[in-house]
């Protein structure tokens, strides 16, 4: 693998998540509620009071060692593939917008304090589902998209045992739509009408959700 081919954005995001986790550990522990709030976990009441950045920061915060290990291993393996298809900057944008979309959905539908890269990771799953829908003739993409679909269904099923399912679904949809908007420079061109419709849907859906969330507080 040459220098240009290395998944540098994937490595960068993993490093940022690990650094934040270590800082939280030193500050008193990533499972400490006060530490979570200080570092920017999603707290609906605080978001409603104007701390809107808490819709972004949770995607870099994790609660406990198992949480970050599972998420970073998943981010590594799916990041390798998504970054290769979309490119470095599109991949980062996918991660950020998916995380934002997931946190907005969680803000509206889940009252609990929450954090984690899962919203962004589900967005990357959504991006691969978009690839599966758009490039059905590619046997590798079709097969991989089916595998990711099974993972999505299994993970959403686990959501009923306490995981932030609203955040996961919100991230999944945001990633699916954002992938259309960004396009795939290393594959065939996505039709312009699909990109426009996806962009409009992304803005409208999450705009409505954000307004609804702030009205609750």
Buried (B, 14 or more C-beta within 10 A) or exposed (E): EEEEEEBEBBBEBBEEBBEBBEEBBEEEBBBBEEBBBEBBBBBBEBBBEEBEEBBBBBBBBBBEEEBBEBBBEBBBEBBEBBBBBBBBEBBBBBBBBBBBBBBBBBBBBBEEBBBBBBBBBBBBBBBBBBBBBBBEEBEEBBEBBEEBBEBBEEBBEEBEEEBBBBBBBBBBBBBBBBBBBBBBEEBEEBEEEBBEBBBEBBEEBBEEBBEEBBEEE
